[in-house]
Amino acid sequence: MRIIKGTNYWRLSSIILMFIIFLGLYYFFIVYPKDTEKARLAIGEEILMASYWQELAYKHALYKALLKQNVPLNAINDEIYFNDLNGLRVLYQSGDGEKLIETLNRYSKYSIYQDKSVRGLCLQLQFLQLYKNKIERENYHTERLTRWQNINKQNWETVSPWLQQKDAFNHFFKSKKMQSDCFL
């Protein structure tokens, strides 16, 4: 056997080897982190929304009690109002502004929370709407409400499309053959 002599073969081999190593490093340091970051963000958003959906199931009884008391204006309800309005905005924006019925169908797949969560969201929308109307009607002001006025206005503008789609709850409940306790 003849031993390969000459520098051209070894130069070509080393160039090909360096190119393969460069591609591997490029993938490992550039491409792979971007893919994993997107996957991590998607998983994180899904976990956040699932926990929010679970929280709606837990708050179902709270909203029912508040609505039966005709939503009294006080500092505790102000905090509930701020927190829920921000949470609703996050839920709306996580779906990129999708319709309410699409959000209900997507998150109803979490069978653990299904009916109470949907009812909780319905009652939450009703609570937020009633509390906002009562604040405006009775000209209720606190220092915290005044500070949060611009943020609340932006949040209401963001979630306003869902307020016009309240009939989506009726369609959802009929499609799942569930009893509705919304809009008492």
Residue pairs with C-beta under 8 A, 6 or more apart in sequence:
45 94
48 90
48 94
49 91
49 94
49 107
50 107
50 110
52 87
52 90
52 91
53 107
53 110
53 113
53 117
54 110
54 112
54 113
54 117
55 87
56 113
56 116
56 117
56 120
56 121
56 124
57 112
57 113
57 116
57 117
57 120
58 120
59 120
59 124
60 116
60 117
60 119
60 120
60 123
62 80
63 120
63 123
63 124
63 126
63 127
64 123
64 181
64 184
66 72
66 77
66 80
66 127
67 123
67 126
67 127
67 130
67 184
68 184
71 77
71 127
71 130
71 131
71 134
73 131
73 134
73 135
73 138
73 140
75 142
75 144
77 131
78 142
78 144
78 145
79 144
80 127
81 127
81 128
81 131
81 132
82 144
82 148
82 152
84 124
84 127
84 128
85 128
85 152
85 155
85 156
85 159
86 155
88 124
88 125
88 128
88 155
88 159
88 162
89 155
89 158
89 159
91 103
92 103
92 158
92 159
92 161
92 162
93 158
95 102
95 103
95 106
97 161
99 161
99 165
99 168
100 161
100 162
100 165
100 166
100 168
100 169
101 165
101 168
101 171
101 172
104 118
104 121
104 168
104 169
104 172
105 172
107 113
107 117
108 114
108 117
108 118
108 172
108 176
110 117
114 176
115 176
115 178
118 169
118 172
118 173
118 178
119 180
119 181
119 182
122 166
122 169
122 180
122 182
122 183
123 181
123 182
125 162
125 163
125 166
126 182
126 183
126 184
129 163
132 156
134 140
135 145
145 152
166 183
169 180
169 182
170 180
172 178
173 179
173 180
